[in-house]
Amino acid sequence: MAMLGAVVMPHNIFLHSNVIHSRKWGIDDKEKLSLLHYERIDTTTALSLGLVVNGAMVIVSARVFHANGIVVTSIANASQTLTPLAGRMATLLFAVALVFSGVGSSITSSMAEVNVITGFLGKPEDPRTLLYKVATFVTAIPSFLIILIGMDTYKILILSQVVLSIQLPFTLIPLLILCRRRSLMRVFRSNTTEFIAMILISSMIIFLNIFLLVSTLKGGV
């Protein structure tokens, strides 16, 4: 479930929508539909590459850790997946990868969070405004507090991704309803095939989240 939350990331749904909306789309619906075709290819390609990378991580981790009965208790342990390939350089390579992924996720998360805040408040998304600056700073405070307090970043990382997964239905269901509304979407309204696919995917995510919560509660008892 953490992997699901990490890959889809509900806040990035808002960000990606905003990025597409901010582009120059032309003046008529026909041209917009043509450009949407390429946007669909762009999105599918990006998500497919993400699937390959994350799938490879899961498979390699299962082969290195689970098959040998090793329990991972920290992020540092995860670097062992590169040991057969990189030897002594495994830790350094893993650290460099974490830095780049951290910078990338921090940028996209901050942009997405500010986009959500300004959007729900009906304010312009302008980096020069006070609201934009304050929102960027405020949303970064929790991560700084976690580091300052010295909490277990490994557990916090997993928990945060699970929370993202639990939040997914609250993003997908309104999106499903809005994309099907003819008065709002007009010719861009989701067709029946897309709508059914969205319902099936959303239902599967909701089921997995309920299963996770029930399993967690039973385990706690």
C-alpha positions as CSV (number, residue, x, y, z in Angstrom):
1,M,0.0,0.0,0.0
2,A,3.0,2.3,0.7
3,M,4.2,1.6,-2.9
4,L,0.8,2.4,-4.3
5,G,0.8,5.7,-2.4
6,A,4.3,6.5,-3.4
7,V,3.8,5.8,-7.1
8,V,0.4,7.5,-7.6
9,M,0.7,10.3,-5.0
10,P,-2.7,12.0,-4.8
11,H,-1.1,15.5,-4.6
12,N,0.6,15.0,-7.9
13,I,-2.7,14.3,-9.6
14,F,-3.5,18.0,-8.8
15,L,0.0,19.1,-10.0
16,H,-0.1,17.2,-13.3
17,S,-3.6,18.5,-14.0
18,N,-2.3,22.0,-13.3
19,V,0.7,21.6,-15.5
20,I,-1.4,20.5,-18.5
21,H,-4.0,23.2,-17.9
22,S,-1.2,25.9,-17.9
23,R,-0.1,25.1,-21.4
24,K,-1.2,27.0,-24.5
25,W,-3.9,24.8,-25.9
26,G,-5.1,26.8,-28.9
27,I,-8.5,28.2,-29.5
28,D,-10.9,25.4,-30.5
29,D,-11.9,22.1,-29.0
30,K,-10.7,20.1,-32.0
31,E,-7.1,21.3,-31.5
32,K,-7.4,20.7,-27.7
33,L,-8.5,17.1,-28.3
34,S,-5.5,16.6,-30.6
35,L,-3.1,17.9,-28.0
36,L,-4.8,15.8,-25.3
37,H,-3.9,12.7,-27.4
38,Y,-0.2,13.5,-27.0
39,E,-0.7,14.3,-23.3
40,R,-2.2,10.8,-22.8
41,I,0.9,9.3,-24.5
42,D,3.1,11.4,-22.2
43,T,1.3,10.4,-19.1
44,T,1.2,6.7,-20.0
45,T,4.9,6.6,-20.8
46,A,5.9,8.3,-17.6
47,L,3.7,6.0,-15.4
48,S,4.9,2.9,-17.3
49,L,8.5,3.9,-16.6
50,G,7.6,4.4,-13.0
51,L,6.0,1.0,-12.9
52,V,9.1,-0.6,-14.3
53,V,11.4,1.1,-11.8
54,N,9.3,0.4,-8.8
55,G,8.6,-3.2,-9.9
56,A,12.3,-3.8,-10.3
57,M,12.9,-2.4,-6.8
58,V,10.2,-4.8,-5.3
59,I,11.6,-7.8,-7.2
60,V,15.2,-7.2,-6.3
61,S,14.3,-6.5,-2.7
62,A,12.3,-9.7,-2.4
63,R,15.2,-11.7,-3.9
64,V,17.9,-10.1,-1.7
65,F,16.0,-9.7,1.6
66,H,12.9,-12.0,1.8
67,A,14.5,-15.0,0.1
68,N,17.4,-14.8,2.7
69,G,15.2,-14.1,5.7
70,I,16.6,-10.6,6.2
71,V,14.4,-8.0,7.9
72,V,15.0,-4.5,6.8
73,T,14.9,-2.0,9.7
74,S,16.5,1.1,8.2
75,I,17.0,2.9,4.9
76,A,20.7,2.1,5.1
77,N,19.9,-1.7,4.9
78,A,18.3,-1.2,1.6
79,S,21.6,-0.3,0.0
80,Q,22.5,-4.0,0.2
81,T,20.4,-4.6,-2.9
82,L,23.2,-3.0,-4.9
83,T,26.0,-4.9,-3.3
84,P,26.1,-7.8,-5.7
85,L,26.3,-5.3,-8.6
86,A,28.4,-2.5,-7.2
87,G,30.3,-4.0,-4.3
88,R,31.8,-1.4,-2.0
89,M,30.3,1.4,-4.0
90,A,26.8,0.2,-3.2
91,T,26.3,2.5,-0.2
92,L,27.6,5.6,-2.1
93,L,25.5,4.9,-5.2
94,F,22.4,4.4,-3.0
95,A,23.1,7.6,-1.1
96,V,23.4,9.6,-4.4
97,A,20.2,8.1,-5.7
98,L,18.4,9.1,-2.4
99,V,19.7,12.6,-2.7
100,F,18.4,13.0,-6.3
101,S,15.1,11.3,-5.5
102,G,14.7,13.5,-2.4
103,V,15.3,16.7,-4.3
104,G,12.9,15.7,-7.1
105,S,10.1,14.6,-4.7
106,S,10.6,17.7,-2.5
107,I,10.2,20.0,-5.6
108,T,7.2,18.3,-7.0
109,S,5.6,17.9,-3.5
110,S,6.0,21.6,-2.7
111,M,4.6,22.6,-6.1
112,A,1.7,20.3,-5.7
113,E,0.9,21.4,-2.2
114,V,1.0,25.1,-3.1
115,N,-1.2,24.4,-6.2
116,V,-3.8,22.7,-3.9
117,I,-3.7,25.5,-1.3
118,T,-4.0,28.3,-3.8
119,G,-6.6,26.4,-5.9
120,F,-8.9,25.7,-3.0
121,L,-8.6,29.3,-1.8
122,G,-9.3,30.6,-5.3
123,K,-6.1,32.6,-5.4
124,P,-3.6,32.9,-8.3
125,E,-0.6,30.6,-8.3
126,D,2.0,33.3,-8.4
127,P,5.5,32.6,-6.8
128,R,5.7,36.4,-6.2
129,T,2.7,36.5,-3.8
130,L,2.9,36.2,-0.1
131,L,0.4,33.3,0.0
132,Y,2.6,31.2,-2.3
133,K,5.7,31.8,-0.2
134,V,4.0,31.2,3.1
135,A,2.3,28.0,1.7
136,T,5.7,26.7,0.4
137,F,7.3,27.3,3.8
138,V,4.4,25.9,6.0
139,T,4.1,22.7,4.1
140,A,7.8,22.0,4.6
141,I,7.7,22.4,8.4
142,P,6.5,18.8,9.3
143,S,9.5,17.2,7.5
144,F,12.0,19.5,9.3
145,L,10.3,18.7,12.7
146,I,10.7,15.0,12.1
147,I,14.4,15.5,11.4
148,L,14.9,17.8,14.4
149,I,13.1,15.5,16.8
150,G,15.1,12.5,15.6
151,M,12.2,10.2,14.7
152,D,12.7,7.0,12.9
153,T,12.7,8.2,9.3
154,Y,12.4,4.6,7.9
155,K,9.0,4.1,9.7
156,I,7.9,7.6,9.0
157,L,8.6,7.1,5.3
158,I,6.5,4.0,5.1
159,L,3.7,5.5,7.2
160,S,3.6,8.7,5.1
161,Q,3.2,6.6,1.9
162,V,0.4,4.5,3.4
163,V,-1.4,7.7,4.4
164,L,-1.1,8.9,0.8
165,S,-2.7,5.6,-0.3
166,I,-5.5,6.0,2.1
167,Q,-6.1,9.6,0.8
168,L,-6.2,8.4,-2.8
169,P,-10.0,7.7,-2.9
170,F,-10.7,11.2,-1.7
171,T,-8.9,12.5,-4.7
172,L,-10.1,9.9,-7.3
173,I,-13.8,9.9,-6.6
174,P,-14.3,13.7,-7.0
175,L,-12.1,13.5,-10.1
176,L,-14.3,10.6,-11.5
177,I,-17.5,12.6,-10.9
178,L,-16.2,15.9,-12.4
179,C,-14.7,14.2,-15.5
180,R,-18.1,12.6,-16.2
181,R,-20.1,15.8,-15.8
182,R,-21.1,17.0,-19.2
183,S,-22.0,20.5,-18.1
184,L,-18.5,21.0,-16.9
185,M,-16.4,18.9,-19.4
186,R,-18.5,19.3,-22.6
187,V,-16.7,17.4,-25.4
188,F,-13.9,16.5,-23.0
189,R,-16.2,14.4,-20.9
190,S,-14.9,10.9,-20.1
191,N,-16.4,8.2,-22.3
192,T,-18.1,5.1,-21.0
193,T,-15.0,2.9,-21.3
194,E,-12.8,5.4,-19.4
195,F,-15.5,5.9,-16.8
196,I,-15.9,2.1,-16.1
197,A,-12.1,1.7,-16.0
198,M,-11.9,4.6,-13.4
199,I,-14.7,3.0,-11.3
200,L,-12.9,-0.4,-11.3
201,I,-9.5,1.2,-10.4
202,S,-11.0,3.4,-7.7
203,S,-13.0,0.4,-6.3
204,M,-9.8,-1.7,-6.1
205,I,-7.9,1.0,-4.3
206,I,-10.8,1.5,-1.8
207,F,-10.9,-2.3,-1.2
208,L,-7.1,-2.5,-0.6
209,N,-7.3,0.4,1.8
210,I,-10.1,-1.2,3.8
211,F,-8.2,-4.4,3.8
212,L,-5.1,-2.6,5.1
213,L,-7.1,-0.9,7.9
214,V,-8.9,-4.1,9.0
215,S,-5.7,-6.1,9.0
216,T,-3.9,-3.4,11.0
217,L,-6.7,-3.2,13.6
218,K,-6.8,-7.0,13.9
219,G,-3.0,-7.1,14.3
220,G,-3.1,-4.4,16.9
221,V,-5.8,-6.3,18.9
